[in-house]
Amino acid sequence: MNLRTRFLWTSFAFLAILALLGCEKFQKETYKMSDYDQKACSILQSEQADTLRPPAVDELNPDWTPDNVLEHAAELADSLRARGIVIAEGEKNHVVVPPAKADTSYLCLTVESEEVTVFLSDVVDVVLIDLQGKVLQAEKTSIPFEVAAECPDILARLTFSVKPGTYLLLFGMNDRTLGKPVHMTVLKGH
């Protein structure tokens, strides 16, 4: 055997030994949903739910349109509260049945925390609007891999930084929305 062949065989044997030793250091990773996400999943899968049927804004007041809602945020919140179209942060399953003739509706949301996460069983557009008409976008919108794999009921997970108080929750249908009633829960951030 010449020197070059011996070097190749020795190199091959050395690499094989390294590969075998290295395999012991790499173990199959397992993913598990956090307790927080597991709680949200359990809530959304619960049989018990409050059904909310938010009206289109022009049904509440003919002068209100989706274009001028920000100017009337406080009045709209009062009107929704008077009709019982209110959700609160907490471990409760809400089924939202949007109006058939409108792509956008609103809910009144009360929060006690400085961060809340909205979990939804469908892909809908959600923003929060404070009573002065300021729009708050979600700071986090991604769904962890393990949640997507283990809980098909969570199709949207949106985290907002807020101040305790009352907000409008804009609930908008889009081209990815499945169109069935949407289960929703709002939990204190973690």
TORTI-822557 format. One record per residue: x negated, y, z negated of N, C-alpha, C in turn; residue in one letter. Coordinates in pm, whole numbers, padded with zeros to 5 digits, always signed. Atoms other than C-alpha are relative to their C-alpha. Example, Ala and Ser with C-alpha at 12.3 -4.5 7.8 and 13.67 -1.06 7.14 Angstrom:
<rs>
-00089-00119+00000-01230-00450-00780-00090+00120+00000a+00082-00119+00006-01367-00106-00714+00077+00109-00073s
</rs>
This chain:
<rs>
-00085-00116+00000+00000+00000+00000-00090+00123+00000m+00087-00117-00005-00151+00333+00093+00042+00100-00108n-00020-00099+00106-00165+00631-00136+00130+00077+00018l-00122-00075-00026+00119+00813+00030+00124-00082-00035r-00112+00088+00030+00360+00518+00000+00014-00018-00151t-00002+00016+00146+00263+00464-00364+00054+00127-00067r-00047-00127+00055+00327+00834-00436+00152+00013+00018f-00144-00007-00024+00674+00817-00276+00078-00094-00093l-00069+00095+00089+00772+00504-00474-00006+00047-00145w+00014-00050+00138+00641+00655-00799+00093+00120-00020t-00090-00116+00009+00831+00980-00729+00145-00044-00007s-00137+00052+00001+01149+00786-00652+00034-00062-00135f-00023+00064+00131+01117+00582-00975+00014+00107-00109a-00005-00107+00098+01051+00898-01176+00134+00075+00007f-00128-00068-00018+01359+01072-01029+00117-00086-00046l-00105+00092+00045+01575+00764-01096+00008-00003-00152a+00003+00000+00147+01465+00757-01461+00057+00131-00053i-00054-00129+00042+01539+01131-01495+00151+00005+00018l-00144+00000-00026+01882+01084-01340+00074-00082-00104a-00065+00085+00101+01968+00801-01579-00001+00066-00137l+00007-00068+00130+01848+00996-01882+00090+00123-00002l-00082-00121-00008+02026+01312-01766+00148-00029-00009g-00142+00034+00005+02361+01135-01731+00053-00009-00142c-00044+00010+00140+02371+01078-02106+00031+00138-00057e-00022-00134+00053+02359+01455-02165+00127+00063+00053k-00121-00054-00060+02653+01527-01936+00115-00093-00028f-00118+00079+00031+02983+01407-02064+00120+00063+00069q-00121-00048-00065+03322+01439-01906+00065+00106-00090k-00065-00105+00078+03481+01766-02015+00149-00026-00008e-00144+00010+00016+03829+01759-02153+00054+00139-00030t-00062-00130+00020+04060+02056-02150+00128-00021-00080y-00119+00008+00082+04332+02120-02402+00058+00140-00013k-00065-00130+00018+04586+02399-02422-00021+00050-00142m+00010-00059+00134+04542+02638-02711+00133-00016-00071s-00124+00007+00078+04797+02625-02991+00097+00111+00042d-00079-00116-00042+04918+02966-02874+00078-00033+00128y-00066+00035-00125+04992+02847-02520+00094-00119-00017d-00087+00114+00027+05136+02520-02651+00132+00046-00063q-00121-00056+00061+05380+02722-02864+00090+00062+00107k-00078-00063-00107+05489+02925-02560+00064-00106+00089a-00053+00107-00084+05533+02608-02355+00119-00068-00068c-00109+00063+00076+05747+02448-02626+00124+00089-00003s-00113-00094+00004+05964+02760-02649+00071+00000+00136i-00061-00005-00133+06019+02773-02272+00072-00130+00035l-00063+00130-00027+06111+02402-02266+00117-00028-00094q-00107+00019+00098+06356+02442-02555+00137+00005+00066s-00138+00001-00049+06721+02364-02490+00074+00126-00044e-00068-00118+00052+06830+02660-02703-00058+00125+00063q+00046-00124-00062+06813+02993-02527+00111+00103-00003a-00094-00111-00013+06978+03333-02526+00003+00039+00147d-00014-00040-00140+07114+03420-02183+00025+00149+00008t-00013-00144-00021+07071+03779-02073+00031+00024+00147l-00039-00036-00137+07241+03920-01764-00013+00151+00018r+00017-00145-00015+07088+04261-01706+00070+00051+00125p-00066-00058-00118+07295+04480-01476-00100+00079+00084p+00078-00091-00083+07154+04676-01186+00013+00140-00062a-00003-00132+00066+07068+05031-01299+00116+00086+00047v-00110-00084-00048+07334+05190-01079+00134-00044-00058d-00121+00043+00071+07598+04983-01263+00010+00067-00136e+00002-00068+00129+07491+05150-01587+00032+00148+00015l-00023-00141-00028+07494+05497-01437-00019+00019+00151n+00010-00013-00146+07567+05575-01070-00111+00095+00046p+00106-00094-00037+07304+05852-01076-00140-00061-00014d+00130+00063+00019+07024+05610-01174-00031-00092+00117w+00049+00089-00106+06821+05437-00908-00137-00051-00044t+00136+00044+00034+06499+05237-00922-00104+00110+00019p+00094-00109-00023+06329+05552-00793-00004+00104-00112d+00000-00103+00105+06435+05775-01084+00012-00057-00142n-00011+00064+00132+06436+05525-01373-00099+00060-00100v+00100-00053+00092+06117+05670-01521+00048+00128-00068l-00053-00124+00057+06295+06003-01576+00107-00027-00105e-00112+00033+00089+06576+05827-01764-00032-00120-00091h+00041+00119+00075+06376+05565-01957+00068-00011-00136a-00061+00005+00134+06506+05657-02303+00151-00025+00008a-00145+00020-00017+06868+05678-02184+00031-00142+00045e-00020+00137-00047+06837+05346-02002-00019-00099-00114l+00022+00088+00115+06695+05180-02314+00120+00004-00094a-00118-00012+00087+06987+05315-02520+00119-00075+00061d-00112+00064-00068+07236+05189-02262-00013-00153-00005s+00023+00145+00008+07078+04841-02253+00020-00052-00142l-00016+00040+00141+07066+04825-02633+00148-00008-00037r-00144-00001+00029+07438+04914-02651+00070-00121+00062a-00060+00116-00068+07513+04625-02414-00061-00133-00046r+00062+00123+00052+07295+04375-02605-00103-00061+00094g+00102+00048-00094+07039+04341-02324-00137+00031-00062i+00120-00030+00079+06756+04339-02579-00073-00131-00031v+00083+00111+00046+06469+04101-02641-00100+00057-00098i+00098-00042+00099+06224+04113-02925-00117-00098+00005a+00117+00085+00013+05877+03981-02968+00033-00107-00103e-00027+00108+00094+05909+03644-03135+00023-00131+00072g-00009+00135-00054+05952+03274-03086+00142-00034+00042e-00135+00021-00050+06271+03279-02884-00002-00018+00151k-00013+00026-00143+06363+03143-02543+00114+00086+00053n-00101-00082-00065+06547+03394-02326+00013-00047+00144h-00025+00031-00141+06708+03302-01995+00053+00127+00063v-00039-00124-00067+06725+03604-01769+00063-00036+00134v-00072+00020-00126+06983+03593-01491+00011+00137+00065v-00001-00132-00062+06905+03892-01268+00128+00021+00081p-00119-00027-00080+07189+04066-01084-00020-00051+00143p+00008+00060-00134+07267+03902-00750-00032+00103+00108a+00015-00097-00107+07266+04225-00552-00120+00095-00016k+00115-00089+00021+06949+04387-00691-00127-00081-00022a+00128+00067+00019+06584+04287-00678-00066+00040-00131d+00061-00052+00122+06502+04489-00989+00105+00020-00107t-00086-00028+00114+06660+04495-01330-00090+00032-00120s+00076-00043+00116+06555+04609-01676+00057-00064-00125y-00036+00049+00133+06558+04470-02028-00058+00097-00100l+00054-00080+00108+06508+04655-02353-00086-00095-00086c+00094+00084+00076+06205+04514-02541-00047+00075-00123l+00055-00059+00123+06111+04582-02902-00119-00085-00044t+00121+00069+00045+05762+04498-03024-00049+00058-00131v+00057-00042+00128+05592+04512-03361-00153-00006+00002e+00145+00022-00008+05238+04422-03248-00066+00099+00093s+00074-00086-00091+04965+04601-03059-00040-00074+00127e+00022+00077-00121+04937+04321-02806+00108-00107+00007e-00101+00104-00021+05209+04098-02661-00029-00070+00132v+00012+00077-00123+05208+03824-02401+00138-00046+00041t-00128+00041-00057+05507+03763-02177-00025-00127+00080v+00009+00128-00071+05542+03402-02062+00129-00017+00079f-00116+00012-00087+05774+03334-01768-00004-00133+00075l-00011+00126-00073+05900+03022-01592+00011+00022+00151s-00006-00032-00142+05896+03198-01254-00094+00118+00024d+00089-00111-00035+05678+03449-01072+00086+00121+00033v-00074-00124-00019+05842+03788-01112-00094+00116-00034v+00078-00119+00031+05703+04140-01124+00046+00052-00136d-00032-00050+00133+05686+04262-01483-00095+00113-00035v+00076-00110+00059+05571+04599-01615+00081+00050-00118v-00068-00064+00112+05652+04778-01937+00002+00150+00025l-00015-00146-00015+05775+05136-01942+00034+00054-00138i-00033-00058+00130+05760+05342-02259+00115+00098+00016d-00119-00084-00006+06048+05573-02347-00025+00140+00057l+00034-00125-00066+05861+05872-02204-00017-00020+00151q+00008+00028-00143+05851+05701-01863-00138-00041+00049g+00135+00042-00039+05486+05590-01867+00001-00151+00027k+00004+00141-00040+05428+05259-01685-00126-00065-00055v+00112+00077+00054+05207+05002-01859-00013-00130+00079l+00027+00122-00075+05053+04732-01641-00061-00104-00094q+00060+00108+00078+04947+04394-01780-00152+00009+00012a+00145-00001+00000+04582+04381-01881-00058-00135+00041e+00043+00135-00037+04555+04005-01833+00117-00067+00070k-00107+00065-00075+04751+03814-01573-00034-00144+00039t+00040+00135-00041+04562+03488-01531+00057-00105-00095s-00046+00115+00078+04686+03151-01646-00118-00094-00016i+00111+00093+00018+04419+02930-01804+00027-00132+00072p-00009+00126-00074+04349+02612-01608+00079-00106-00075f-00066+00105+00077+04465+02386-01887+00150+00025-00015e-00142-00032+00008+04799+02570-01912+00069-00038+00132v-00056+00035-00131+04860+02534-01539+00011-00152+00016a+00001+00145-00014+04774+02164-01562+00099-00069-00094a-00081+00070+00100+04969+02076-01878+00142+00053-00018e-00133-00056+00020+05270+02308-01872+00051+00066+00127c-00050-00057-00125+05435+02354-01533+00113+00101-00020p-00105-00097+00028+05703+02566-01704-00054+00142-00010d+00060-00134+00006+05459+02859-01739-00056+00033+00137i+00046-00043-00132+05427+03021-01398-00057+00141-00001l+00057-00134+00014+05335+03369-01522-00031+00022-00148a+00047-00028+00138+05143+03483-01833-00064+00137+00005r+00042-00140-00011+05104+03859-01877-00023+00058-00140l+00033-00057+00131+04930+04028-02171-00009+00152+00011t-00006-00146+00003+04999+04394-02253-00055+00053-00132f+00037-00075+00120+04833+04631-02499+00106+00107-00018s-00110-00091+00025+05111+04833-02660-00011+00059-00140v-00019-00049+00137+05204+05036-02963+00135-00053-00045k-00131+00047+00046+05485+04905-03181+00109+00100+00039p-00109-00087-00040+05815+05038-03055+00091-00066+00101g-00097+00046-00098+06076+05009-02782-00050+00033+00141t+00043-00014-00139+06002+04963-02413+00109-00052+00092y-00077+00064-00106+06182+04891-02091-00091-00105+00062l+00073+00103-00071+06073+04569-01929+00060-00009+00139l-00045+00009-00138+06101+04595-01552-00014-00146+00044l-00009+00141-00038+06202+04256-01416+00032-00001+00149f-00020-00011-00144+06151+04246-01039-00024-00129+00075g+00014+00118-00085+06207+03966-00795-00093+00036+00115m+00090-00023-00113+05947+03927-00519+00006-00120+00095n-00007+00107-00099+05876+03700-00224-00049-00135-00052d+00044+00126+00059+05719+03435-00453+00098-00052-00106r-00098+00038+00101+06015+03424-00693+00087-00113+00051t-00080+00115-00040+06201+03095-00686+00148+00033+00003l-00137-00047-00006+06529+03273-00756+00097-00063-00098g-00090+00058+00099+06671+03060-01033-00008+00083-00128k+00016-00072+00127+06736+03193-01383-00141-00023-00056p+00138+00002+00048+06402+03270-01546-00002-00010-00151v+00022+00011+00144+06305+03150-01892-00117+00091-00036h+00103-00095+00041+06098+03405-02081-00011+00000-00152m+00023-00024+00142+05941+03442-02422-00110+00104-00013t+00100-00104+00025+05736+03729-02566-00061-00029-00136v+00069+00033+00124+05476+03640-02827-00104+00106-00035l+00107-00088+00050+05246+03851-03040-00131-00051+00057k+00130+00039-00055+04900+03854-02883-00085-00071-00103g+00087+00073+00094+04629+03640-03030-00142+00044+00013h
</rs>
